[in-house]
Amino acid sequence: MELARTTSRFSFASNCGLFPVKCGNLRRYARGGGDLVGNSVTLRASGSSRRLESLVSNASARGGDEVETVVIERPGLAPFQVLAGSPAPLGATACDGGVNFAIYSSGATAAALCLFTLADLTANRVTEEVVLDPLINRTGNVWHVFLQGELDDMVYGYKFDGKLSPQEGHYFDYSRILLDPYAKAVISRGEYGVLGPGGDCWPQMAGMIPVSNEEFDWEGDLPLQYPQKDLIVYEMHVRGFTKHDSSETNSPGTYISAIKKLDHLKELGINCIELMPCHEFNELEYFSYNSIVGENKLNFWGYSTVNYFSPMIRYSSAGLANCGCDAINEFKTLVREAHKRGIEVLLDVVFNHTAEGNENGPMISFRGIDNSTYYMLAPKGEFYNYSGCGNTFNCNHPVVRQFIVDCLRYWVTEMHVDGFRFDLASIMTRSCSLWDPVNVYGNPIEGDMVTTGTPVGGPPLIEMISNDPILCKVKLIAEAWDAGGLYQVGSFPHSGIWSEWNGQYRDIVRQFIKGTDGFAGAFAQCLCGSPNLYQKTQREDKLTWKLQNIISDGGRKPWHSINFICAHDGFTLADLVTYNNKYNLSNGEDNRDGENHNLSWNCGEEGEFASITVRRLRKRQMRNFFLCLMVSQGVPMIYMGDEYGHTKGGNNNTYCHDNYLNYFRWDRKEESSSDFYRFCRLMTKFRYECESLGLDEFPTSERLQWHGHQPKIPDWSETSRFVAFTMSDSVKGEIYVAFNTSHLPVTVTLPERSGYRWEPLVDTSKPVPYDFLSDDVPDRATAIKLYSHFLDSNLYPMLSYSSIILILQPDA
C-alpha cells in the first residue's frame, strides 16, 4: 500500500482508508463517516483513495485551522484513534482503552502497522494500515504507536522500509508484512499439517493482539521448585506422546490430550518433563512428497523456531480460536495439571537459529525487521552457520540478549514453566557480529578485537541469564556444543547454576555396557556424577583476545550432569541393542543424514528379527543401561518410549516423520510383553528410596568403596569389563552394585559385613519378574533362597552382560 499524498496537514495511505492527522503532538486515525462537529471531522469512507482525499480536503476547508481530529469510519468496523504510543514495553501490550505497539528496528527509515481481520488474513489482504511518523512514532530505534479503541478479533504485523543491501546485511522490503518477534501468539494456519490457501506452505503470519481482560485461572498454582538432584527427567514430544490411535484420547497430539496421559508419567516415577520445541514453528518447512514412505515430509521435531513467545498453535485442540488465546490457555492448562501431579515442566528452546535460514530462506520476521542485529553476519553480509541450519542467532548482541531474557522471563512468569534446556547452547557463548568491548561492556578494553563467532569468556547473555533475579531460580540446562565444532561439556560457563546434557556420559556408558575394553575407569567416573568434568579448580582463560577473565570450572555438583543414554536424535534404547548401522532411507536423503558412529551393538544379529537367545540378550542389555542410569549420581533423563522399548526401525534421525516412528505406542506399553516397563518403574522407585543415589555432593571414600571380583580390589586395567561398588545409605543401610560386561560369566566375592548378609534385589540376567524382586513377586522368598548357598559363602554368580543390586540385611 503506497503513500498516496502528503500535505502539510494530512497523510494518506491508499486503499486502506487510514488518514494520519497531525495537530500539534496529536495524531488520530479512525474509520467511518461524514460531519463536522466543533473541531472534529467525521468522514464516512466508502470509495477509492481519490474520493477519500477529496472528502478530507473538503472537511479541512469547512473546518479551517480548528480541525484537530479526523475520524474515518468504515462500515462494520469499530472506530479507533491513533496516538503516539510508548517505546516500552516491546510487543503489543493491552492497556486501558487500547493497545500499545512497540518494535525495535535500528535501520528502518519507514514503518507501518498492519491490521487484519482473520478473514482478510486468510485472503492475504490488509484490513487497515497505520503509517508511522518517524518524528512522532519513533524513540531511538523503537517504533511505537497506541491504538485507542476496540481491536477484538484482529491481528497485526509490520512493514519496514530501508536499505535493501544483502552485502551490507540489510533486507528491508516494504512489500513484506513481518511478524513481531514479541508476538504472544502466531496466527496463520490452524490445523497441523494442512496447507494454507492455494497450497501455500508459508501463508501470511500475524501476531495476536492481546485483550486486557483475558485471564487464566491458575487455581493457586505455584512453582514446585524441586532440588535438581531429585529430578528424573523425561524428554517428551507433545504431538508424538498421544497422536497414535492407541492413546484413545480426544484431540490426539495436543496439549489437552497430553494431560490425559500424565498419570502414566507419575506411575513411571517422572517428576520433570522436558518438552521438545513448543515455540511456534512451521511443520511444513520441509513439505514434500516422500515416495519411500508414501507420505509428506514434515518438520516433526520443531527445531526451527518462527516465534519464541508463542506456543505452537497447532499443538492445541483450539487452533486459531479466540485469536490464539485459547491455545495459550491450553498450554497453561498442561503446565497447571502437570504441577498438580508433582511434575515440573521444562522447555527445549532453540535460540541458536531461526526458521528463516540463509539468504535463500523465507523472510518472516527477524530478517526483514533488522537482519544485522538478529543474525551473526560476516563482513560481506553472509550468514555464519554455527547451527548447521543456515543462520546463527546473534545471541550476545545487546538487543538480542535482552530479547532472549524477556522471552525466558515471559515463559516463567506468564506460562509458569520451571526451566529450560538450551539447544546448541554453545552458540550463546560466541561473540556477536560487530563485537567490540565498548559495545558489550560499555568501556574500551585493551587488546585485539574479537572475530565474530569466537567463544568468549563470561559471555554477556549467559551472565545476564545467570544473574537475572527470576531466571537464576529456574532450571537451566545447556546442550554444551554446536555444529561449528565448539564442545564445552564440562566447561560451559555456568555461574554455579547451569547444568549440561552430559554427552560424554552417554558415549562412555554405551561403550562400557556393550563390552568395549578401556572404559572401566571412565565408567566409574560416570557413576559418580562425572567429577572429572564438574569437580575442577579455577583456571585462567587462555583465549587470545586477552580479556583475562577468570573462569570457574569448579564448585559444581553431581546434579550439574544431566545423564542420558538416548535422546530424540539418535537410536532409541531398543534400537541401540538391535542395530549396528543406521537405516535412514525413509528420510529421503539416501541414508546420508544422521550420526554414523552410534556406539551401538546388535547383540549378534542385525535387525528386529533375531533368535531367541539374541532377543533375550537385548532385553538384558536394555535393563543394564537403565539400571546404570538410575544408580548414577547426577540427574537421569529418559527418552519418551524407551520405558517400553519403542523402536524406530534403526532410523536415528526421525526429524521429518509425522507417523508411527515418532508416536508413543500405548498398545505396546500395555502389552504383557512390555516387561521392561515394570523394570523401569521399579528402578525409578528404588532410586527415590535410596538417599545415596541423588547426592548433593560427589561421593567420597567415606561412603563409597570400589570392588572387583574380590572386595576392595577394583580392576582399572585396559581389559577390565567389571565394575562394582558399595554405597552406604541412610535408608537402605548399604547397597552393592556390580556390572559384568564381559562375554564370560563370573562369580564375585562380596564384601563381608559382620552380622549382616547380602540379599539380591535386582539381577538383569533373570526373567521377569525375577529381574527385580519387589515385594509383590510370587514366591519371592523362594527365589532368594535359591541363592542362599552362594550368599552364605559371600558369593554371587553373575552371567555375562549383566548387572546386579544387592541390599545389606541383618543376619537372621
N, C-alpha and C positions, 0 to 999 in steps of 0.2 A: 504494500500500500504506500504509494508515493505521496510526498508533500505537495498539495495542490496549489496553495498560495500562502504567502506570508505578508501581512500588513503590519502597520505599527500597533494595531490593537488585537488582531486575531491571527491564529494559525489553523490551517485546515488540513485534516488527513482525509484524503479522498476515499470514497466507497465505504467508509465505516461510520460516518455521522458523528465524529468526535471533533469538538472545536475548543482548543485551549483558549482561554481568555485571560490576558494579563491586565490586572488592575492593581497597581502597586505591587505588593508581595503576594497577592491573592491570585490563584488560578483555580477555576472551577470548570468542570465539564458535566454535562448531563445529556439526557436523551428525551425528546418529546415535543411539544407543541405550540404556540402562537400568539402571545400577548405581551404588551409592555405594562408592567405594574410597578410604579415607583421607579427604582433604579435597577430593576431586574427585567430581563427579556426572556420570555419563554417561547421557544420555536417548536413547531410540530414538523419533524423531518420525515419526509416520505419520498423524496425524489433523488435525483442524481447529485453528484458533488457540486455541479454548477448551480443547480437550484438551491442547495443549501448555502452556498456562498452568497447568492442573491438575497436570501432570507436574512442572513446575518448583516449584510450591508444595509438593507432597509431598516432592520432593527436598530442599527447603530445610528442611522440618520434620524430616526424617531426619538431615540433616547439621548442623543448628544453625548457630551462627556460624562453624564451622570450614570451611564450604564456600568455596573460593577459585576454583574453575574449574567452569563448566558446559559440557559438551561435548554439542552437539546433533548427532546423526548422522542422515543421510538416506540411504536405500538408493541405491547406485550412484554416490555422490559421495564423494570423499576428504574427510576432515575437515580443517579448518584452524582456527587460532587467530587472534584479532584483538588486536593491540597498538596502543599509541598512535601509533606511527609518527613520522616526521620531516618537518618542513616543507620540507626541501631534499634533493635537487633536485626541481623541479616535474615532474609527469608520473608515469608508472608506471615504477619502477626495480627491476629484478631484483637481489636481494641474497641472501646465503647464507640458505637456508632459507625464502625467501618473496619477497614483492614489496611495496615501499613505494609508496603512492599519495599525491600531494600536488597540490593545485589552489588557485589564487587566486580568492577572491571576497570583495570588501570589504563588500557589502551583504547577504549571505545571513544569515538567522537560524537556519537549519537546513539540514542536508545529509545525503545518503545516497549510499553507493557501491553501484551496482547491477551484479551479475554475471550473465552469460548463458552458457549453452552455445550452440553455433551453432544447434542445433535450436530452442531456446527463443527465440533472437533472430529467427529466421525466423518463428516463431509470434507474435512481438511479446509475449513473456512473460518476465518477470524470473525468473531462476533463484534468485538469492539477493540479499537487500537488507541492507546493513550500515548501520545508522543511526549517524551520527557524533555524539558527545557534544561540544558546544561547549567544555566545560571541559577535556576531555582531548585531543580530536582537532582542536583549532584553536590555532594560534600566530599571533597578529596577525591578518592577513587570509588566512592559508593554512590550509585544511582538509587533514588528513592522517590516514593510518591504515596500519598494517602488517599484512598477512595472511601468517601463517606456515603453510606447508603447500604442497601442490601445487595449482597453478591451471592446469595444462595444458589446452589446448583450450577455454579460457574467454576471454570478452571483457568489457569493462566500460564503464560510463557513470556519470553523476552526476545526482542530483536536488537542487535547491536551493529553499528556501522563503525568503520575504521579502516586501517590499512589491511589489505589482503596481500600478504607477502610471506609465503611459507618459508623462504630462505632466511627471513628475519624472525620467524616464529610466530607470525600473525595470520589468523584465519578469519578475520571479521567479514561477515557476509550478511547484509541487511535483509536478504531474502529468506534467511533461515530463522525459524522460530525455535528457541532453545529452552531447555528445561533448567529451572532454577536449582543449583546444587543444594539449596536448603529446603527444597520442597518436601513436605512431610508425607505425601503420597503421590505416586505417579499414575496418571490416568491415561490409558491408551487402549490396549486390548484387555478384555475382562476374563477371557477363558483360556486356560493353559493349552498351548499347542495349536490354537486356532489362528489362522492368518487374519490380518487386518483387511479392510475394504480393498477390493481389487487384487487380492492375493499379496498384499504388501507385508513383508516381514518387519519393517520398521515404520509403521504408521506414526503420524504426528503424536508426540507425547506432550503432556501438560501437567502442571502441578495442582494439587488440591488447594483451594482457598479455605483456610480454617474458619470455623464458626466459634464465636466466643462462648456460646452456651453448651458446647459439646463436652460432656464429662463422662468418665468411665467409672463404674462402681468397682473399686478395688477390694471391697469387703474387708478393709482393715489389713490388706497385705503389707508385710514388712520384709526386708531382706533377711534371708536365713543366716548369712554370714558364718558358714561353716569354716573352721580352720582348714586350710588347704590340705594339710596332712591327712585329713579324714575323708577326703573325696575318693569316690570311684566314678570315673568319667565315662560317658557313653557317647561316642560320636554318631550322630543321627542325621538322616536326611528327611526333612519334613514330608515331602511328597512320597518318597520311597517307603516310608515307615508304614503307611496304610493304603497305598494305591492298589495293592494286589487284592483280587476279589475275596481271598480267604480272610481278609481283615474284617469283613462283614460289618462295615461301618457306613453310616450315611456320609455323603460328600467325601469319599475316599481321597487321600492325597492332600488334605488341607489341615490347617491349624486345628480346626474343631475336631476332626476325626482323630488327630494325634492324641487329643485329650482322652479319648475313649480307651486308649491303649497305655496310658501312663501307669496303670496298675501293674502291667507286665514288668515295667522297669523297676517299680517298687519291690515286686517279688524277687527280681533278679538281684536286688541289693544296690541298685544305682541311686546315687544321691546328687548327680550332676549330669545334665545333658549338654553336649556341645553341638549346637545346631549348625550344620553346613549352611553355606550362604543363604540368608533370608533377606538381604537387601534386594531392592528391585534390580532384576537383570532380565535380559531378553532370551528366553529359551529357544527362540527361532534364529538366534545368531548364526548357527551352523546349518540352517534349514536346507536340506537337500535330500533327494531320494537315495536311500541306501539299498541297492539291489541285492546285497548279500543277505540282509535280514528281512527285506521286503517292507520296510517302513521308513519314515523320515528320520533324519539325523537331527537331534536336538542338543542344546546345551543343558544337560540334566543337572550337573553338579552346581552350576551357578557361579563359578569363579570368574565373573566378568561383569562387574558392577556398573549399572546405569546411574543409580542414585543411592547415596549412603544413608539418607534419613528415612527413606520409605521402606516399609516391609514389602516383601514380594506379594503384590496384589493377587496374583493368580494362584497363590497358595491358600487363599481364603475361599470359603464357600460363597461369600457375599459378592466377590468380584468387584465391580465398579459401583455397587450400590452405595448411595449416600456420598458420592464423590470420593470414595476411598475410606471414609471414616469407619465404615463397618469392618473393612479389612484390618484397619489398625486395631479396632476393638477385639477382633478375633485373635490377633497375636497377643494382645494384652491378656485375654482370657486364658490362652495357653500358658502364659507365664504364671498367672494367678493360680491356676489349677495345679501346675507343677509344684509351686511353693506349698500349696495345701498338702501335697503328698510328701513334702520334705525333699524336693528335688530342685536344685539350683539350675539356672539356665544361662549358658554361655553362648555368645555369638561368634561364629567364624567370620572375620571381617577381612576384606581384600583391599587394603589401602596401598597396594603396590602398583596397580594399574587399573584402567577402566575399560569399558566396552568399546571405547572409541578407536582403539587400535592405533596403527601408524597413520601415515599421511593418506593412506588409501581407505581408511575406516570411515564409519559414519560420523557426522557432526551432530551430536545430540545435546551437549551441554557445555562441558568444560572447555573444549577446543574453541568453540565459537564465542565464548564469553571472555576468556583470557588465556589462550593457549600457552604463552610463555611463562605464565605464573604457575599453572597447574601441572605442567609436564616438564620433565627433565630433557633439555634440548642441547644438542651440540651447537657449535658456533655458527653453522650454516642452516640451522633450523631442523636438522634431522632429529628423530626421536631416539633417545637412548632406550635400550631394550633389556634392562636387567631383570625384567619379569618373564621374558620369553613369550610375551603376549602382544608385542608391538609397541607399547609405550611404557613409561615408568612415571608413576605419580611423584611429583616434586615435593616430597614429604617435609623436607626441612626448610622450605621457603616460609617466611613468617606468616603469610596469609594462609598458606595451605595447612601448616601445622595448627593454626588457630581453628581452621575449618574442621580438621580431624578431631581436635579436642572438643569442639562444640558438638560434633556428631556423637562422640562417645558419651558425653555428659547427657545428651538427649536420651539415648537408649537406656542409660542408668536411671535418670530421674523420671522420665516420662513413661518408659516402657518396662521399667523395673527389672532389667536383666542384671545378672550377677557378675558379669565379666566378659572377657573377650579372648579369643585365640586369633593371633595376627598372622595371616598367610604371608609367606615370604617376608618375614619381619625384618630381615637384614637390610632390605631396601630402605627401611626407615632410619638406618644408621648412615646412609650415604649422603654426601654433600649435595646441595641443591644446585640447580642452574644459577649462574651468576653469583656463585658462592664467594663471599668475602667476609672477613672478620667484622667489618663495620656493620654489614647487613645483618649479621646473626647476633653479634654480641653488643653492638652499639658503640664500640670504640675500636680504633685500629689496633692490631696486634702485629708485632714484628714477625717477619718470616715470609716464606713463599706463599703465593696464592694456591688454593686447592683446586685440582681438576674436578670438574663436575662428576659426581658419582663416586668420589673417593670416600672410603669409610672414615668417619671422623670419631674422635674420642668425645665422649659426652655429647652425643647428638642432641640438638635442641628439642626435637619432637619427643624423644624418649624422656628427657629430663622434664619437659613440660607435663607429660602424662604422669610421670612418677611423682611429681610434686603437686599435682592438682589435688585440692582438698577433697574432691569427690572420687576421682578415678584412682587415687592411691589406695583406696579401701576396697576395691573390687579385684577379682582375679584377672591377672594379665599374663597371657601365655604367648610366647614367641615361637614361631617356626623359624629357627635361627639360621636360615640360609636363604639364598636366592638363586635365580637362574643365571646370574652373572659370575658364579664361582665363589661368591663370598660365603664362607661356612663359619658360623660363630657358636656352634653348640659348645657350651661350657664357658664361652667368653662374651656372650651377648651383654651389652651394658644394661645393668639390672636394678641398681639402686636398692638392692635387697628385697625387691618385691616382684620382679619379673621371673616367671618360670619358663621352661623351654620344653618343646617337644624333643625328647632325647633320642635322636636318630641313631646315636651310637649304641644305645641300649638295644634297640631293635636289631641292628646288624650283628652285634656280639651274641645276643641270646639266640638268634636264628642259627648262627654257625655252631655254637656250642651244643645246642639241643639236637642238631642233626648229626653230631659226632665229628666235627672238624677239629683236628689237632691244633694246639697252640692257643686255646682260648679259655683255659680253666681260670687263670688269674684274672683276666678281664671279666669273665662271667661273675666271679666273686665280687668284683667292684660293682657290677650292675645290681647284685643282690643287696648291696649296702647303700644304694641310692647314688651311685657314681661319684664317690668323694674325689676321685681323680679329676673330675670335671668341675665339681662345685665346692670343694673344700680346698681353696688355694689361698695364697698370701697375696698382698698387694704388689703390683708391679707398675713400672712407669711405662706409659705408652710410648712406642717407638716409631710412630708414623712420621714420615718425612716432613710434614707440614709444621712441626716444631711448636705446637701449642703447649707442649709439656704438661698435659693433663695427667692426673693420677687416676688410673682406672682400678677399681677394686673388683677382683675376681673372687675374693674371699668373702667370708661372712655369710655364705649361702647355706641352705638347709637341704636335707634329702628331698623335701617336697618341692623344691625348685626343679626337680626332674619329673617330667611327665613321661612315664614309661608306657610303651606300647609295642606290640608285636606286629599288628596290622592296622591300617587306616584306609580311608576311602581310595587313595591312589596306591596301587599295588595289589598283590594277591590277598584274598580273604584267608582266614585261618585254615579253612578246609582245603583251599587251593594250594596253600603253602606246603601241604603234605601230600599233594596229589599230582603236581606238575613240576617238572624241571624247567620247562620252557613256557613262555607266554604264548597265548593264542588270541591275537587281537585282530584277526582278519575281518571280523564283523564290524570293526570301526571304519572300514573303508580306506585304510591307509597302508595296505599291503604289509601289515604287521611291523611297520617301521616305528610306530609310536609305542610309548610305554617303556618302562625300565627293563633293560636286558639282564641285569645282574640282581636276581631276586633272592639269592641265598636260600633257595628252596630245595626240597628233596622229596621225590615222589614215593619214597619208601620201597622202591624196587621195580615198580611198573608205572608207566605213564598213563594218566587219564583216570576217569572215574570207574571204568570197567576193569576191575582187577580181581585177583584171587582173594579168598577169604583171609589168608594169612596177611597179605598186604593191607587189606582194609582194616583188620584188627590193629596192625602196627600204626596205621594212620590215626585211628582214634586214640591210641595210646600217646602218640606224639602231640595231638591236639590237647590232651589232658596235661601233658608235660609243660607245654607252652603256657597254658592258663594257670597252672599251679605256680610256675615261676613268676608270672605277673602278679599273683596275689601275695606271694611271700617276699617280694622285693620291697625294700624301702623306697619311698617316693610315691607318686600318685599314679595308680594304674588307669589306663584308658582302654576301653573295649570298643571295637568297631561293630556297628549295627549288623546283626545277623550272625556274627561269629558265635553267639551263645547257643545256636542250634546247628551250626556247621553249614552256613549259607555258601553256595558255590556260584561263581560267575563263569564256570567252564574254562578256567585258565586265562580269562581276559583280565589283565592287570591295569587297564586304563578305560574304564567304562563311563567316561565323561559324557558320551553322546547318546546313551541308551535310556529311553523312557519305556522300559519294559521289565520283564521278569529278572533280568540280570541284576538290576538295582532295587527290585522290590523285596521287602521283607516278606518271607513266606510263612504266614501264620499257620497254614496247614502243616507244614513240616515241623514247626515248633511244637505243634500239638501231637504229632505222631509219636507212637510209643518208641520208635527207633531213635528219637531225639534224646537219648540218654545223656548226651553231652550237656544239655540244658540243665538237667538235675545236678550234674557235677559242678557246673559254673555257679549255680545258685548256692550250693553248699559251700563252695570255696569263698565266695564273697562274704557269706555269713561268718565263716571261720576267721576271715581277715578282720572283720569288725570286732569279733570276740577277743582277739588277741591284742593286748595293749602294745606288744613289742613289734607289730607289723606296720605301724604307722607312726614312727618316731619323729619327734621334732628335731632331734639331733642325730648325727651319724653314729651308728653303734660302735662301741669300743670293746676292748677285751674284757671289761667288767661284766658284760652280759653276753657277748658273742664269742664263740670258740669254733675254730675251723677243725675239720677232721678229714681223714682219708679213709682207706679201707680199715685202718686202725685208728682208734681215738687219738686226737691231738697230733696226728701226723698227716697233715694235708699234703697233697701232691700237686705242686705248681709246675711240674715239668711240661715240656712242649707236647708230650704224648699223653698227658693226663686227660681222661674223659670222665673224671669223677670229682664231684664237689659236694661236701656235706658240712653242715654247721649245726650247733645247738644255740638256742637263744633263750635266756631266762625271761619269763613273762609273769607279770604280777597277777594275771588272771588264770592262765593255764599252768603256771608253775615253770615248766620248761618244755620246749619243743625241739624235736630233732628232724631236720630236713636234709634229704640227700637226693642227688641226681646222678644216675648212671647212664651216660650217653654213649657207652661202648656197645659194640655189637655182641659182646660177651656178657653173660650173667656174672654176678659177683655176690659173695656172702660177706657182709660187712660186720665188723665188731663194733658194738655200741659202747659209748662211754658208760662206765659204771657209776651208779648213784645209790649209795648205801640206804637201805630201807625203802627203795622205790624200784619200780620196773617200768620198762617201756611198753606202751600199748599202741598197736597200729591204728591209725585213723584213715590215712589215705595211701593207696598203692595204685598207681596209674596202670599197672600191668593187669589188674584184676578186672573181671567182667562186672558190668553193672548188676546189682547195686553195691557190690563189694569193693568197688574202686574208692568209695567214700563210705565208711562205716558210721553213718549217722545213727542216732538213737532209734529211728523207726525201721532200720533194716531188719528183716526177719532173721531169726537165728544169729543175731549179731554176736552174742556171747560164744556161740559155737564157732563162728568164723574166726574170732580172736583166739580161741582155744586151739585151733588147728596149728597155730604158730607157737604154741607155748613151749615146745621142745627147743625151738630156736631161741625164743626170748628168755627162757630160763638160763640159757648159756650166754646171754647178752649178745646174741647174733640175730641177723635178719638177712634173708636171701632176696636179692634184687635181680629181676630179669634185665635183659638188655633193653636199652632205651626206656627206662622207667624212672619214676621219682616217687618218693615216699614222704609222709609226715607221721611221726610218732609223738605221742604225748606221754610225759612222765606221770605215773600214777603211784600212789602209796602201795607198798607190797602187801598183799592180802595175808 
